[in-house]
Amino acid sequence: MEYEILTYLRQNHTGKSRAIQSSELEVRFHIQGAKLRVMVNTLRSDGHPICSDESGYFYAATRAEVRYTIRQLRSRISKIVGAMIGLVHSLERLPDDSGQISLLM
């Protein structure tokens, strides 16, 4: 189904100005949002220029559109890393498996 989505985006939603909201894709392809995100990730990982912004998903028409999506992804990575670091630090304040509070990881 990934390639059906790819073909649909390339034929009907090339360029930021022709973006389609994820909810519309979910209805069109009878899938849940989480499944759509997995499929988009697979397509991107395979090297297809599927971009997104606040208006939805689209097949890139320019390098600038791809660069914008890359910046968005980098920002998400930074936020995820920050959350992970915070959780690692939280381990110091929780009891270990034996019930003892551990000051070391």
Buried (B, 14 or more C-beta within 10 A) or exposed (E): EBEEBBEBBBEEBBEBEBBBEBEEBBEEBEBEEEEBBEBBEBBBEEEBBBBBEEEBBBBBBEEEBBEBBEEBEEEEEEEEEEEEEEEEEEEEEEEEEEEEEEEEE
